[in-house]
């Protein structure tokens, strides 16, 4: 989970710095007044979300499989505990 989160944060940071550079050199429009940082943050979120969805597909699927496995083990333990209580 930590690895996936760090990778997603890295994609966001990369998008932020790339977009900030593009705004700085004038390739993208600046925000109004003092809202330039907010503009770059929002634009970075919009750009990094689909990139993360596509680029981190394998990591997300592996994380999902790991979570399903843990939930299945917990359900198995719960069922075993219920069975032992019913026998007593």
PAFITI-261547 format. One line per 10 residues: number of its first residue (from 1); their letters; for each residue x, y, z of N, C-alpha, C. Coordinates in Angstrom, 3 decimals, padded with zeros to 6 digits. Each point is the difference from the previous one (the first is absolute). Example, Ala and Ser with C-alpha at 12.3 -4.5 7.8 and 13.67 -1.06 7.14 Angstrom:
1> AS> 013.190:-005.690:007.800:-000.890:001.190:000.000:000.900:001.200:000.000 | -000.350:001.050:-000.720:000.820:001.190:000.060:-000.770:001.090:000.730
//
This chain:
1> XXXXXXXXXX> 000.829:-001.183:000.000:-000.829:001.183:000.000:000.876:001.250:000.000 | 001.048:-000.024:000.795:000.902:001.147:000.085:000.707:000.214:-001.338 | 000.433:-001.073:-000.620:000.693:000.100:-001.288:-000.906:000.625:-001.057 | -001.244:-000.456:-000.074:-000.961:000.536:-000.964:-000.250:001.487:000.268 | -000.174:000.350:001.262:-000.249:001.404:000.356:001.188:000.884:-000.363 | 001.209:-000.494:000.255:001.187:000.778:-000.348:000.159:000.149:-001.509 | -000.331:-001.048:-000.737:000.072:000.091:-001.449:-001.021:001.001:-000.537 | -001.180:-000.012:000.576:-001.032:000.954:-000.420:000.408:001.425:000.349 | 000.572:000.190:001.169:000.494:001.315:000.396:001.126:000.461:-000.923 | 000.845:-000.937:-000.411:001.075:000.337:-000.924:-000.525:000.461:-001.357
11> XXXXXXXXXX> -001.035:-000.659:-000.494:-000.605:000.421:-001.264:-000.596:001.393:000.148 | -000.667:000.248:001.129:-000.569:001.330:000.232:001.103:001.058:000.066 | 001.063:-000.293:000.726:001.099:000.969:000.121:000.642:000.270:-001.352 | 000.194:-001.042:-000.792:000.562:000.184:-001.332:-000.886:000.877:-000.871 | -001.297:-000.242:000.054:-000.949:000.833:-000.754:000.020:001.433:000.507 | 000.053:000.166:001.317:000.003:001.344:000.571:001.208:000.801:-000.491 | 001.183:-000.602:000.109:001.201:000.742:-000.400:000.051:000.234:-001.510 | -000.467:-000.967:-000.776:-000.026:000.184:-001.452:-000.974:001.114:-000.384 | -001.184:-000.014:000.598:-000.985:001.036:-000.319:000.420:001.364:000.531 | 000.625:000.012:001.175:000.487:001.264:000.549:001.049:000.596:-000.946
21> XXXXXXXXXX> 000.872:-000.838:-000.530:000.996:000.472:-000.958:-000.649:000.542:-001.264 | -001.042:-000.681:-000.475:-000.693:000.471:-001.194:-000.719:001.330:000.243 | -000.552:000.167:001.183:-000.635:001.280:000.336:001.064:001.084:000.144 | 001.126:-000.341:000.586:001.081:000.968:000.220:000.558:000.540:-001.319 | 000.154:-000.882:-000.990:000.544:000.447:-001.294:-001.081:000.580:-000.902 | -001.262:-000.081:000.401:-001.084:000.610:-000.758:-000.684:-000.920:-000.988 | 000.330:-001.286:000.009:-000.650:-000.945:-000.911:-001.442:-000.273:000.419 | -000.292:000.128:001.290:-001.364:-000.133:000.527:-000.376:001.324:000.659 | -001.290:000.339:000.003:-000.404:001.284:000.591:000.187:000.011:001.515 | 000.283:001.155:000.529:000.120:000.188:001.454:-001.380:000.130:000.620
31> XXXXXXXXXX> -000.081:-000.257:001.308:-001.244:000.210:000.713:-000.241:001.493:000.196 | -001.195:000.339:000.408:-000.340:001.403:000.218:000.554:000.491:001.329 | 000.683:001.111:-000.001:000.534:000.597:001.225:000.962:-000.918:000.715 | -000.317:-000.287:001.261:000.860:-000.853:000.832:-000.390:-001.476:-000.069 | -000.877:-000.374:-000.912:-000.491:-001.379:-000.043:000.860:-000.915:-000.873 | 001.202:000.432:-000.358:000.846:-000.804:-000.890:000.326:-001.366:000.598 | 000.359:-000.061:001.280:000.312:-001.279:000.647:-001.229:-000.909:000.022 | -001.150:000.564:000.324:-001.236:-000.786:000.017:-000.307:-000.541:-001.398 | 000.197:000.815:-001.019:-000.218:-000.414:-001.387:000.891:-001.190:-000.355 | 001.261:000.080:000.349:000.933:-001.081:-000.321:-000.357:-001.260:000.794
41> XXXXXXXXXX> -000.401:000.146:001.267:-000.403:-001.161:000.811:-001.211:-000.705:-000.601 | -001.020:000.765:-000.366:-001.212:-000.596:-000.574:000.316:-000.665:-001.330 | 000.763:000.669:-000.828:000.374:-000.566:-001.286:000.838:-001.277:000.183 | 000.858:-000.017:001.003:000.815:-001.193:000.284:-000.865:-001.173:000.434 | -001.013:000.267:000.797:-000.914:-001.063:000.433:-000.745:-000.564:-001.203 | -000.474:000.897:-000.863:-000.760:-000.425:-001.181:000.871:-000.822:-000.946 | 001.252:000.352:-000.145:000.890:-000.722:-000.913:000.518:-001.297:000.630 | 000.334:000.033:001.292:000.614:-001.179:000.628:-000.994:-001.127:000.271 | -001.277:000.304:000.174:-000.987:-001.047:000.297:-000.101:-001.028:-001.130 | -000.225:000.416:-001.253:-000.053:-001.030:-001.051:001.353:-000.672:-000.254
51> XXXXXXXXXX> 001.083:000.751:000.183:001.324:-000.619:-000.154:000.204:-001.099:001.036 | -000.367:000.276:001.245:000.124:-001.007:001.056:-000.872:-001.206:-000.298 | -001.199:000.257:-000.506:-000.918:-001.096:-000.316:000.603:-000.942:-001.034 | 000.652:000.553:-000.995:000.569:-000.819:-001.068:001.355:-000.589:000.400 | 000.883:000.829:000.554:001.369:-000.438:000.278:000.117:-000.931:001.200 | -000.911:000.092:000.942:000.102:-000.804:001.226:-001.008:-001.148:000.033 | -000.454:-000.429:-001.162:-001.006:-001.056:-000.058:000.489:-001.301:000.649 | 001.224:-000.427:-000.319:000.515:-001.255:000.565:000.120:000.083:001.521 | 000.502:001.122:000.500:000.153:000.161:001.443:-001.365:000.028:000.690 | -000.985:000.654:-000.618:-001.335:000.057:000.582:-000.651:-001.373:000.018
61> XXXXXXXXXX> 000.175:-000.770:-001.074:-000.554:-001.357:-000.039:000.658:-000.900:001.036 | 001.312:000.122:000.165:000.704:-000.797:001.008:-000.458:000.376:001.404 | -000.181:001.286:000.245:-000.472:000.458:001.305:-001.412:-000.504:000.266 | -000.838:000.029:-001.021:-001.368:-000.494:000.140:-000.012:-001.489:000.323 | 000.827:-000.771:-000.687:000.073:-001.441:000.262:000.484:-000.274:001.423 | 000.951:000.790:000.471:000.513:-000.155:001.364:-001.090:000.295:001.028 | -000.791:001.031:-000.251:-001.080:000.359:000.925:-001.069:-001.089:000.006 | -000.351:-000.530:-001.173:-000.993:-001.072:-000.080:000.490:-001.220:000.766 | 001.275:-000.321:-000.128:000.569:-001.146:000.716:-000.102:000.194:001.512 | 000.316:001.195:000.480:-000.082:000.272:001.438:-001.435:-000.073:000.501
71> XXXXXXXXXX> -000.940:000.510:-000.778:-001.410:-000.053:000.395:-000.476:-001.449:000.036 | 000.401:-000.805:-000.976:-000.392:-001.414:-000.012:000.558:-000.748:001.207 | 001.254:000.305:000.360:000.581:-000.643:001.196:-000.750:000.413:001.259 | -000.361:001.281:000.090:-000.734:000.476:001.177:-001.377:-000.660:000.068 | -000.664:-000.153:-001.141:-001.297:-000.679:-000.022:000.148:-001.458:000.412 | 001.064:-000.648:-000.454:000.250:-001.389:000.385:000.200:-000.150:001.499 | 000.772:000.913:000.591:000.207:-000.039:001.460:-001.317:000.249:000.739 | -000.792:000.936:-000.507:-001.283:000.292:000.637:-000.926:-001.209:-000.075 | -000.058:-000.646:-001.150:-000.820:-001.205:-000.140:000.492:-001.122:000.924 | 001.320:-000.140:000.119:000.553:-001.026:000.895:-000.360:000.300:001.448
81> XXXXXXXX> 000.051:001.258:000.387:-000.365:000.382:001.366:-001.480:-000.258:000.249 | -000.831:000.291:-000.964:-001.440:-000.241:000.155:-000.284:-001.506:000.117 | 000.703:-000.798:-000.799:-000.189:-001.443:000.047:000.432:-000.563:001.345 | 001.091:000.529:000.553:000.458:-000.511:001.290:-000.932:000.439:001.122 | -000.629:001.158:-000.141:-000.972:000.428:001.017:-001.272:-000.841:-000.081 | -000.408:-000.349:-001.225:-001.197:-000.821:-000.158:000.201:-001.402:000.544 | 001.231:-000.526:-000.074:000.289:-001.357:000.482:000.012:-000.029:001.523 | 000.284:001.144:000.607:000.108:000.012:001.469:-001.311:000.126:000.691
//
